[in-house]
Amino acid sequence: MNKWLLGISTAVLLFSLSVGCSSKPADNVQSPPAETTAKPTTSEPMVLQWSITGEPSTMDAGIATDSTSMDMINLTFEGLTTVDRQGQMINAIAESYTHTPDFTHFTFTIRKDAKWSNGDPVTAHDFEYAIKHNLDPKTASGYAYQLFYIKGGEDFYSGKGKPEDVGVKAKDDYTLDFTLRSPTPFFRELTSFTTYYPLHKKTIESNPQWATEAKTIVGNGPFIMDTWEHKSKLTFSKSPTYWDSTNVKLDQIHIVIIEDNNTALSMFENGDLDWGGYPSFGLSPDAVGQIKEEGKLLVADNPGTKAVIFNTEKPPFTNKKIRQAFSYSINRQQLVDNILQTGVPPAYGWVPVSMGLNPDGYFKEDVTKAKQLLAEGMKELGLTQFPKVTYYYDTGETDKKLAQALQDEWKKTLGVDIDIRTSEWKVFNEDVQNGKYDFGIWLWGADFNDPINFLEMYKDLGGNNVVRFDNKEYRDLLNKSYYETDEQKRKQLMFDAEKILMEEMPLAPLHFRGNAYVKSDKVKDFVIFPLGGSYFKYAYIEK
């Protein structure tokens, strides 16, 4: 594997007696360790009290695109691979796997003790069904492009191919074959992503709304959803059918939906919640400053980028120069220092620096140039006065302060007045996905540790291409990168593509991600995935 084609589990934050540790994936194939951590003796059920900031949009692993939904899905579903307590990539529903020397063919053996929450066996057919279901254009999966590494996947999705030509085949109940379109050394890591999870065919075909209510969800993960009181709370309990239930320590997880982060932090401080901050909720800038002064602030360094996104199909942001003007006029370091206070670096490129594509960035702030570009862009659009536009963000104190700071800065530097609006996460996410916005805030966290993950979403219209970017040269460069086996040449192709992205500026990177949190010392073995997100399987509460 190329040194910059790192696995999804290059590092993990594991919270136990120490603050954290990290480790690289083992070279050999391995399954979860047989030994278990001793569960503290207690006569009462062991319950983790948690919170999230908004309603999960779905519990369907095939169509979920937001982190809240994915965190809930990871409680109730499991893929071929996952991570262990030490952050190493391990087999999960797959008992073992093999691949050809050129990484174009992978075979996974499904463990025979894996079961669905209703008692049905999990088979290779469930994975084949799920992948083809997610590739079906009727499903409209936002992450379907993650499956394009499979031969015939993109053709089926685009209507040019048939499902039987997709390179995923269940040879029997417990043997799953993948034929890939090109060498993909990181394919095993991809199989830990939700779009590759199995789905229960009978459940889906009998009830199109199965993923919206607790009683109709059939999963194969360590927990089952007991209740889902919409916009209020969710409860989960340990699954009696889960194949590795001896390693699951929590009896129950109670999750309340709290939109106001300061309220959630107060509940944590009062002992009503067991975690404060990421990945449960965001800490406000004021809270970050206070916790930092107390010496309790922790920051998870997960690859990701926050940016201002422009709807390139809605004037005036159809004009490249106007998008550039808004970007070049932002003082990013000031935003990082005065609002975030977490020490994260400002971003002058879309791909995180840790992925090694271009640590120097592609542009710098230049207010004089920004004013010139704004004037030129308005002239090209025949505008004598800048139209009213609305900046959109989801609820959260940090994004609110960022919005206000940007509003003031654009007024000061460009002389442009903008409106601001906000919605709770589910509504905001749906609006952005459907193009119902002018411009606003967006955060993208890595799904796997390769630059292509940050670039390919803008290759084609649809999916997670929320900016509606459409550029043939960009698309051609990325298509070439899929088949390039030379490390440096592939890296150059992606560099050239990102350069186009930053020249066209459908989005204006603000800063790279750093997730602030404070934790209760009684929470042990809770894992934050190296690329972000939560993993509750090994967690327990020390009394």
C-alpha positions as CSV (number, residue, x, y, z in Angstrom):
1,M,0.0,0.0,0.0
2,N,1.4,3.4,-0.9
3,K,2.5,5.4,2.1
4,W,-0.1,8.1,1.5
5,L,-2.9,5.5,0.8
6,L,-3.3,5.0,4.5
7,G,-6.1,2.8,5.9
8,I,-9.1,4.2,7.6
9,S,-7.7,3.2,10.9
10,T,-4.3,4.8,10.8
11,A,-5.0,6.2,14.2
12,V,-7.8,6.1,16.8
13,L,-8.6,7.9,19.9
14,L,-9.3,5.4,22.6
15,F,-10.5,6.7,26.0
16,S,-9.6,4.5,28.9
17,L,-7.2,5.1,31.7
18,S,-5.0,7.3,29.4
19,V,-6.1,10.3,27.5
20,G,-5.6,8.6,24.2
21,C,-3.4,6.4,22.0
22,S,-3.0,5.7,18.3
23,S,-1.8,2.8,16.3
24,K,-1.5,1.7,12.7
25,P,-3.4,-1.2,11.1
26,A,-1.7,-4.6,11.5
27,D,-0.3,-6.0,8.3
28,N,-1.8,-9.4,8.9
29,V,-5.5,-10.3,8.7
30,Q,-7.1,-10.5,12.1
31,S,-10.4,-10.9,13.8
32,P,-11.5,-9.3,17.1
33,P,-9.6,-10.6,20.1
34,A,-11.2,-13.3,22.0
35,E,-10.4,-11.8,25.4
36,T,-12.8,-9.3,26.9
37,T,-12.4,-6.4,29.3
38,A,-13.8,-7.2,32.7
39,K,-17.2,-5.6,33.2
40,P,-17.5,-3.8,36.5
41,T,-19.9,-5.7,38.8
42,T,-23.2,-4.0,39.3
43,S,-26.7,-5.0,40.3
44,E,-28.2,-2.3,38.1
45,P,-28.2,-2.0,34.3
46,M,-25.1,-0.2,32.9
47,V,-26.5,2.8,31.1
48,L,-24.6,5.4,29.1
49,Q,-26.3,8.8,29.0
50,W,-25.6,10.6,25.7
51,S,-27.0,13.4,23.6
52,I,-27.2,14.5,20.0
53,T,-28.1,17.9,18.5
54,G,-30.7,16.8,16.0
55,E,-33.0,14.1,14.7
56,P,-31.3,11.3,12.7
57,S,-32.5,11.7,9.1
58,T,-32.7,7.9,8.6
59,M,-31.5,4.6,10.0
60,D,-30.9,3.3,6.5
61,A,-27.2,2.7,6.1
62,G,-27.5,2.9,2.3
63,I,-28.9,6.4,2.1
64,A,-27.5,8.2,5.3
65,T,-25.2,11.1,4.6
66,D,-25.0,12.9,7.9
67,S,-22.8,12.1,10.9
68,T,-25.7,11.9,13.4
69,S,-27.5,9.2,11.4
70,M,-24.2,7.3,10.8
71,D,-23.4,7.3,14.6
72,M,-26.8,5.8,15.3
73,I,-26.5,3.3,12.4
74,N,-23.1,2.2,13.8
75,L,-25.0,1.2,17.0
76,T,-27.4,-1.1,15.2
77,F,-25.5,-2.3,12.1
78,E,-22.1,-3.7,11.3
79,G,-20.1,-4.2,8.2
80,L,-17.4,-6.6,7.0
81,T,-14.7,-4.7,8.9
82,T,-14.4,-2.3,11.9
83,V,-11.8,-1.3,14.5
84,D,-10.8,-2.8,17.8
85,R,-10.0,-1.1,21.2
86,Q,-6.5,-0.3,20.0
87,G,-7.8,1.3,16.7
88,Q,-6.6,-1.5,14.4
89,M,-8.6,-2.5,11.4
90,I,-10.2,-5.9,12.1
91,N,-12.7,-8.2,10.6
92,A,-16.2,-7.9,11.9
93,I,-19.0,-9.7,10.0
94,A,-16.2,-11.0,7.8
95,E,-14.3,-13.9,9.4
96,S,-11.4,-13.6,6.9
97,Y,-10.5,-12.2,3.5
98,T,-8.1,-12.6,0.7
99,H,-7.1,-10.4,-2.3
100,T,-5.2,-10.8,-5.5
101,P,-1.6,-9.2,-5.7
102,D,-2.9,-6.4,-7.9
103,F,-5.8,-5.5,-5.5
104,T,-8.5,-5.9,-8.2
105,H,-10.3,-8.9,-6.6
106,F,-11.3,-9.4,-2.9
107,T,-13.0,-12.4,-1.3
108,F,-14.6,-12.2,2.1
109,T,-15.7,-15.2,4.2
110,I,-18.8,-14.3,6.3
111,R,-18.9,-15.6,9.9
112,K,-21.6,-18.2,10.4
113,D,-22.6,-16.9,13.8
114,A,-23.6,-13.5,12.6
115,K,-27.4,-12.9,13.0
116,W,-29.9,-10.1,12.4
117,S,-31.8,-8.7,15.4
118,N,-34.8,-10.9,14.4
119,G,-32.7,-14.0,14.5
120,D,-32.2,-14.5,10.8
121,P,-28.6,-15.4,9.7
122,V,-26.5,-12.7,8.1
123,T,-25.3,-14.0,4.7
124,A,-23.2,-12.9,1.8
125,H,-26.5,-12.4,-0.1
126,D,-27.4,-9.6,2.3
127,F,-24.2,-7.7,1.3
128,E,-24.8,-8.3,-2.4
129,Y,-28.4,-7.1,-2.1
130,A,-27.4,-4.0,-0.1
131,I,-24.7,-2.9,-2.5
132,K,-26.9,-3.3,-5.6
133,H,-29.8,-1.7,-3.8
134,N,-27.6,1.3,-2.9
135,L,-26.4,1.6,-6.5
136,D,-29.9,1.5,-7.9
137,P,-30.6,5.0,-9.2
138,K,-34.1,4.6,-7.7
139,T,-32.6,4.5,-4.2
140,A,-30.9,7.9,-4.7
141,S,-28.1,7.1,-2.3
142,G,-25.9,10.1,-1.6
143,Y,-22.9,7.9,-1.1
144,A,-23.4,5.6,-4.1
145,Y,-20.1,6.9,-5.5
146,Q,-18.3,5.1,-2.7
147,L,-19.4,1.9,-4.5
148,F,-18.0,2.9,-7.9
149,Y,-14.7,1.2,-7.1
150,I,-16.7,-2.0,-7.8
151,K,-16.6,-3.0,-11.4
152,G,-19.9,-2.1,-13.1
153,G,-21.1,0.0,-10.2
154,E,-21.0,3.4,-11.8
155,D,-22.5,2.0,-15.0
156,F,-25.5,0.6,-13.1
157,Y,-25.9,3.8,-11.1
158,S,-25.9,5.9,-14.3
159,G,-28.3,3.7,-16.1
160,K,-25.7,2.3,-18.5
161,G,-25.4,-1.1,-17.0
162,K,-27.4,-3.9,-15.3
163,P,-27.3,-5.0,-11.7
164,E,-26.1,-8.5,-12.7
165,D,-23.0,-6.9,-14.2
166,V,-21.9,-5.3,-10.9
167,G,-18.8,-6.9,-9.5
168,V,-20.2,-8.1,-6.2
169,K,-21.3,-11.8,-6.0
170,A,-22.4,-14.1,-3.2
171,K,-20.9,-17.3,-4.3
172,D,-22.8,-19.1,-1.5
173,D,-24.2,-18.0,1.8
174,Y,-20.8,-17.3,3.3
175,T,-18.5,-16.3,0.5
176,L,-18.6,-12.8,-0.9
177,D,-16.6,-11.9,-4.0
178,F,-15.7,-8.4,-5.2
179,T,-14.3,-7.6,-8.7
180,L,-13.0,-4.0,-8.8
181,R,-12.7,-1.6,-11.8
182,S,-9.1,-0.9,-11.0
183,P,-6.4,-1.7,-8.4
184,T,-7.7,-0.4,-5.0
185,P,-5.3,-1.1,-2.2
186,F,-7.6,0.6,0.4
187,F,-10.7,-1.4,-0.6
188,R,-10.8,-3.4,2.7
189,E,-11.0,-0.1,4.6
190,L,-13.9,1.0,2.4
191,T,-15.9,-2.0,3.5
192,S,-16.2,-0.5,7.0
193,F,-18.2,2.4,5.7
194,T,-22.0,2.4,6.1
195,T,-22.8,2.2,2.3
196,Y,-21.2,-1.3,2.3
197,Y,-23.2,-2.5,5.3
198,P,-25.7,-5.4,4.8
199,L,-29.4,-4.8,4.6
200,H,-32.3,-7.1,5.5
201,K,-34.1,-7.6,2.2
202,K,-37.4,-8.8,3.6
203,T,-37.7,-5.7,5.8
204,I,-36.9,-3.2,3.1
205,E,-39.3,-4.8,0.5
206,S,-42.2,-5.1,3.0
207,N,-42.0,-1.6,4.4
208,P,-40.5,1.4,2.5
209,Q,-40.5,3.4,5.8
210,W,-38.7,0.8,7.8
211,A,-35.8,3.1,8.7
212,T,-37.9,5.7,10.4
213,E,-39.3,3.9,13.4
214,A,-37.6,1.8,16.1
215,K,-40.0,-1.2,15.9
216,T,-39.4,-1.8,12.2
217,I,-35.6,-1.6,12.2
218,V,-33.8,-4.9,11.7
219,G,-30.1,-4.5,12.2
220,N,-27.0,-6.7,12.8
221,G,-25.0,-4.6,15.2
222,P,-24.1,-4.7,18.9
223,F,-27.3,-2.8,19.9
224,I,-30.9,-2.7,19.0
225,M,-33.1,0.4,19.0
226,D,-35.9,0.1,21.6
227,T,-37.6,3.5,21.3
228,W,-37.4,6.5,19.0
229,E,-39.5,9.4,20.2
230,H,-38.9,11.8,17.3
231,K,-37.2,15.1,18.1
232,S,-37.0,14.0,21.8
233,K,-35.0,10.8,22.6
234,L,-33.8,7.4,21.5
235,T,-33.0,4.3,23.6
236,F,-30.8,1.3,22.7
237,S,-30.1,-2.0,24.4
238,K,-27.5,-4.7,24.0
239,S,-28.5,-7.0,21.2
240,P,-29.0,-10.6,22.3
241,T,-28.4,-11.9,18.8
242,Y,-25.1,-10.0,18.1
243,W,-22.3,-12.5,17.3
244,D,-19.7,-10.7,19.6
245,S,-22.1,-9.8,22.5
246,T,-19.6,-10.9,25.2
247,N,-17.5,-7.9,24.3
248,V,-20.4,-5.5,24.6
249,K,-20.4,-4.1,28.1
250,L,-23.2,-1.5,28.1
251,D,-26.7,-2.7,28.8
252,Q,-28.4,0.4,27.5
253,I,-27.7,3.7,25.8
254,H,-30.1,6.6,26.4
255,I,-29.8,9.4,23.9
256,V,-31.6,12.7,24.2
257,I,-31.9,15.3,21.4
258,I,-30.8,18.7,22.6
259,E,-30.4,21.4,20.0
260,D,-28.8,23.9,22.3
261,N,-25.2,23.0,23.0
262,N,-25.0,25.1,26.1
263,T,-27.9,23.2,27.6
264,A,-26.2,19.9,26.8
265,L,-23.0,21.1,28.4
266,S,-24.8,22.2,31.5
267,M,-26.4,18.7,31.7
268,F,-22.9,17.2,31.4
269,E,-21.6,19.4,34.2
270,N,-24.5,18.4,36.4
271,G,-23.9,14.7,35.8
272,D,-26.9,14.1,33.6
273,L,-24.8,13.3,30.5
274,D,-21.6,11.2,30.4
275,W,-19.8,13.2,27.7
276,G,-19.4,16.8,26.8
277,G,-18.6,18.0,23.2
278,Y,-17.6,16.0,20.2
279,P,-18.9,13.6,18.9
280,S,-22.0,14.1,21.0
281,F,-22.5,17.9,20.5
282,G,-20.4,21.0,19.7
283,L,-18.9,23.1,22.4
284,S,-19.6,26.8,22.0
285,P,-16.6,29.2,21.6
286,D,-17.2,30.5,25.1
287,A,-17.3,27.0,26.6
288,V,-14.1,26.1,24.7
289,G,-12.3,29.1,26.2
290,Q,-13.4,28.3,29.7
291,I,-12.6,24.6,29.5
292,K,-9.3,25.5,28.0
293,E,-8.4,27.8,30.9
294,E,-9.3,24.9,33.3
295,G,-6.9,22.6,31.5
296,K,-9.6,20.1,30.7
297,L,-10.0,20.7,26.9
298,L,-9.2,17.8,24.6
299,V,-9.2,18.0,20.8
300,A,-9.7,15.1,18.5
301,D,-7.6,15.6,15.3
302,N,-9.9,14.0,12.7
303,P,-9.3,14.8,9.0
304,G,-12.0,17.2,7.8
305,T,-12.6,20.7,6.4
306,K,-15.2,23.4,7.1
307,A,-16.0,25.7,4.2
308,V,-18.4,28.2,2.9
309,I,-20.3,26.5,0.1
310,F,-21.9,28.3,-2.9
311,N,-24.9,27.1,-4.8
312,T,-23.3,27.5,-8.2
313,E,-26.8,27.1,-9.9
314,K,-28.2,30.3,-8.2
315,P,-27.1,33.8,-9.2
316,P,-24.9,35.6,-8.3
317,F,-22.9,32.6,-7.3
318,T,-23.0,31.2,-10.8
319,N,-20.1,33.6,-11.4
320,K,-16.7,32.3,-10.5
321,K,-15.2,35.8,-9.8
322,I,-17.9,36.6,-7.2
323,R,-17.2,33.3,-5.4
324,Q,-13.5,34.1,-5.4
325,A,-14.2,37.6,-4.1
326,F,-16.1,36.2,-1.1
327,S,-13.3,33.7,-0.4
328,Y,-10.3,36.0,-0.8
329,S,-11.9,38.6,1.6
330,I,-12.0,36.2,4.6
331,N,-9.5,36.5,7.4
332,R,-9.3,32.9,8.3
333,Q,-6.7,33.1,11.0
334,Q,-8.8,35.7,12.8
335,L,-11.8,33.3,12.8
336,V,-9.7,30.5,14.2
337,D,-8.1,32.6,16.9
338,N,-11.1,34.5,18.0
339,I,-14.0,32.0,17.6
340,L,-12.8,28.4,17.5
341,Q,-9.9,28.7,20.0
342,T,-9.0,25.0,19.4
343,G,-5.7,25.6,17.6
344,V,-6.8,24.2,14.3
345,P,-5.1,25.6,11.2
346,P,-6.8,27.8,8.6
347,A,-7.6,26.1,5.3
348,Y,-6.4,27.3,1.9
349,G,-7.3,24.0,0.2
350,W,-10.1,21.5,0.4
351,V,-8.1,18.3,1.1
352,P,-6.8,18.1,4.7
353,V,-3.0,18.8,4.9
354,S,-2.6,15.4,6.8
355,M,-3.4,13.6,3.5
356,G,-0.3,15.0,1.9
357,L,-1.6,16.5,-1.3
358,N,-0.6,20.1,-0.9
359,P,0.4,21.5,2.5
360,D,1.0,25.0,1.1
361,G,-2.6,25.6,-0.1
362,Y,-3.7,27.2,-3.4
363,F,-4.6,30.8,-2.5
364,K,-4.3,33.5,0.2
365,E,-6.4,36.3,1.4
366,D,-6.3,39.4,-0.7
367,V,-8.9,42.1,0.0
368,T,-7.8,44.3,-2.9
369,K,-8.0,41.5,-5.4
370,A,-11.4,40.5,-3.8
371,K,-12.9,43.9,-4.4
372,Q,-11.6,43.9,-8.0
373,L,-13.1,40.4,-8.6
374,L,-16.4,41.4,-7.2
375,A,-16.6,44.4,-9.5
376,E,-15.7,42.3,-12.5
377,G,-18.1,39.5,-11.6
378,M,-21.0,42.0,-11.1
379,K,-20.2,43.5,-14.5
380,E,-20.2,40.1,-16.2
381,L,-23.7,39.5,-14.7
382,G,-25.0,43.0,-15.6
383,L,-25.4,44.0,-12.0
384,T,-25.1,47.6,-10.8
385,Q,-26.1,46.6,-7.2
386,F,-25.3,43.4,-5.4
387,P,-28.5,41.4,-4.9
388,K,-29.7,40.2,-1.6
389,V,-28.3,36.8,-0.7
390,T,-28.8,34.6,2.4
391,Y,-26.1,32.7,4.3
392,Y,-27.5,29.4,5.8
393,Y,-26.2,27.4,8.8
394,D,-27.6,24.8,11.1
395,T,-28.1,25.5,14.8
396,G,-24.9,25.8,16.8
397,E,-23.2,28.6,18.7
398,T,-19.9,28.2,16.8
399,D,-21.5,28.3,13.4
400,K,-23.7,31.2,14.5
401,K,-20.6,33.2,15.6
402,L,-18.9,32.3,12.3
403,A,-21.9,33.5,10.4
404,Q,-22.0,36.8,12.2
405,A,-18.3,37.3,11.8
406,L,-18.4,36.6,8.1
407,Q,-21.4,38.9,7.7
408,D,-19.5,41.7,9.3
409,E,-16.3,41.0,7.3
410,W,-18.1,40.9,3.9
411,K,-19.8,44.2,4.8
412,K,-16.5,45.8,5.8
413,T,-14.3,44.5,2.9
414,L,-16.8,44.1,0.0
415,G,-19.5,46.5,1.0
416,V,-22.0,43.6,0.7
417,D,-25.0,43.2,3.0
418,I,-26.1,39.6,3.5
419,D,-29.0,38.0,5.4
420,I,-28.5,35.0,7.8
421,R,-30.9,32.2,8.5
422,T,-30.7,28.9,10.4
423,S,-32.5,25.6,10.8
424,E,-32.2,22.5,12.9
425,W,-29.8,20.0,11.4
426,K,-32.3,17.7,9.6
427,V,-34.0,20.5,7.8
428,F,-30.7,22.3,7.1
429,N,-29.2,19.1,5.6
430,E,-32.2,18.4,3.5
431,D,-32.3,22.0,2.2
432,V,-28.6,21.9,1.2
433,Q,-28.9,18.5,-0.4
434,N,-31.8,19.7,-2.4
435,G,-30.2,23.0,-3.5
436,K,-32.6,25.2,-1.4
437,Y,-29.9,27.7,-0.3
438,D,-27.8,30.5,-1.7
439,F,-24.6,29.9,0.3
440,G,-23.7,28.8,3.7
441,I,-21.6,26.6,6.0
442,W,-20.5,23.0,5.4
443,L,-18.3,20.5,7.1
444,W,-16.9,17.4,5.4
445,G,-15.1,14.7,7.5
446,A,-13.1,11.9,5.9
447,D,-14.8,8.6,5.2
448,F,-11.5,7.0,4.4
449,N,-8.0,8.4,4.5
450,D,-7.3,9.2,0.9
451,P,-7.5,12.6,-1.0
452,I,-9.9,11.1,-3.5
453,N,-12.6,11.0,-0.7
454,F,-12.6,14.9,-0.7
455,L,-12.5,15.3,-4.4
456,E,-14.7,12.7,-6.1
457,M,-18.0,14.0,-4.5
458,Y,-17.7,17.0,-6.9
459,K,-16.9,14.9,-10.0
460,D,-20.5,14.3,-11.0
461,L,-23.8,16.0,-10.3
462,G,-25.9,14.4,-7.6
463,G,-24.9,12.6,-4.4
464,N,-22.9,14.8,-2.1
465,N,-22.2,17.4,-4.7
466,V,-24.2,20.0,-2.8
467,V,-22.5,22.9,-4.7
468,R,-23.6,21.6,-8.1
469,F,-20.1,21.8,-9.4
470,D,-19.7,20.5,-13.0
471,N,-16.3,20.6,-14.7
472,K,-15.2,18.3,-17.4
473,E,-11.4,18.8,-16.9
474,Y,-11.8,18.1,-13.2
475,R,-13.9,15.0,-13.9
476,D,-11.3,13.7,-16.5
477,L,-8.4,14.1,-14.0
478,L,-10.2,12.1,-11.3
479,N,-11.3,9.4,-13.7
480,K,-7.6,9.0,-14.8
481,S,-6.5,8.8,-11.1
482,Y,-8.7,5.7,-10.6
483,Y,-6.6,3.7,-13.0
484,E,-3.2,5.2,-12.2
485,T,-1.0,2.7,-10.2
486,D,2.1,5.0,-9.9
487,E,1.9,6.7,-6.6
488,Q,3.4,10.1,-7.6
489,K,1.4,10.2,-10.9
490,R,-1.8,9.5,-9.1
491,K,-1.0,12.2,-6.5
492,Q,-0.3,14.7,-9.3
493,L,-3.6,14.0,-11.0
494,M,-5.5,14.7,-7.7
495,F,-3.3,17.8,-7.1
496,D,-4.2,19.1,-10.5
497,A,-7.9,18.4,-9.8
498,E,-7.9,20.2,-6.5
499,K,-6.2,23.1,-8.1
500,I,-9.1,23.4,-10.5
501,L,-11.5,23.2,-7.6
502,M,-9.8,26.0,-5.8
503,E,-9.6,28.1,-8.9
504,E,-13.3,27.7,-9.7
505,M,-14.1,28.1,-6.0
506,P,-17.5,26.4,-5.6
507,L,-16.6,26.3,-2.0
508,A,-14.3,28.5,0.2
509,P,-12.3,26.5,2.8
510,L,-12.2,28.1,6.2
511,H,-10.4,25.8,8.5
512,F,-9.4,22.2,9.0
513,R,-11.3,20.2,11.6
514,G,-10.4,19.8,15.3
515,N,-13.1,18.4,17.5
516,A,-13.2,19.7,21.0
517,Y,-14.6,17.7,24.0
518,V,-14.4,17.1,27.7
519,K,-15.1,13.7,29.1
520,S,-16.2,12.1,32.3
521,D,-13.5,9.9,33.9
522,K,-16.0,7.1,34.5
523,V,-16.4,6.5,30.8
524,K,-14.0,3.8,29.7
525,D,-13.1,2.2,26.3
526,F,-15.2,4.6,24.3
527,V,-13.6,5.0,20.8
528,I,-13.6,8.0,18.5
529,F,-13.0,6.7,15.0
530,P,-9.7,8.1,13.6
531,L,-11.7,9.8,10.9
532,G,-14.4,11.0,13.2
533,G,-17.6,9.5,14.7
534,S,-18.4,7.4,17.7
535,Y,-18.0,3.7,18.5
536,F,-19.8,2.4,21.6
537,K,-19.2,-1.3,21.3
538,Y,-16.5,-1.6,23.9
539,A,-17.5,1.3,26.2
540,Y,-18.5,0.9,29.8
541,I,-19.2,3.0,32.9
542,E,-16.9,2.6,35.8
543,K,-18.8,2.9,39.1
